[in-house]
Amino acid sequence: MADESKTPEFGTPRQAAQRTQMPERLIRRLIAEGKIPVVRSGARQYISISALLQMLNDGVGAIWE
């Protein structure tokens, strides 16, 4: 049985904005700048919300420089 706590949570930029309390526009800009990795499925973009939260908690990469 897989450990569900290790399963990454993916969502749209809008969902990530709601979870992180960051403006959606900022998340989309960081995606466009390549600072947040995305997975594309057709026209949709998905980001690892759990990885984004970890980056914010760790302060790694200073994503808004």
C-alpha positions in Angstrom: 0.0 0.0 0.0 1.4 3.4 -1.0 2.1 6.1 1.6 -0.4 8.8 0.8 1.5 11.5 2.6 4.3 11.2 0.0 1.8 11.6 -3.0 2.3 15.0 -4.6 -0.9 17.1 -4.8 -1.3 18.7 -8.2 -3.7 21.5 -9.1 -4.3 24.4 -11.5 -2.7 27.8 -10.9 -6.0 29.0 -9.5 -6.1 26.1 -7.0 -2.5 26.8 -6.0 -3.3 30.5 -5.5 -6.1 29.6 -3.1 -4.0 27.1 -1.1 -1.0 29.4 -0.8 -2.9 32.7 -0.5 -0.7 34.1 -3.3 -2.2 36.1 -6.2 -3.0 33.9 -9.1 -1.4 36.4 -11.4 1.9 36.0 -9.5 1.8 32.2 -9.8 1.1 32.5 -13.5 4.0 34.9 -13.9 6.4 32.6 -12.1 5.2 29.7 -14.3 5.9 31.9 -17.4 9.4 32.7 -16.1 10.1 29.0 -15.5 10.4 29.4 -11.7 7.6 27.0 -11.0 7.6 23.8 -12.9 4.4 22.7 -14.6 2.9 19.7 -16.2 0.8 20.5 -19.3 -2.1 18.5 -20.5 -3.5 20.1 -23.6 -4.1 23.8 -22.8 -4.2 23.1 -19.0 -1.3 23.6 -16.7 -0.9 21.7 -13.4 1.6 22.4 -10.7 2.7 20.4 -7.7 1.0 22.3 -4.9 2.8 20.3 -2.3 6.2 21.1 -3.9 5.2 24.8 -4.1 4.3 24.8 -0.4 7.6 23.1 0.4 9.5 25.7 -1.6 7.7 28.5 0.2 8.4 26.9 3.6 12.0 26.3 2.9 12.7 29.6 1.2 14.6 27.8 -1.4 15.4 29.6 -4.7 13.8 32.9 -3.7 11.2 32.4 -6.4 10.2 36.0 -6.7 13.7 37.5 -7.3 
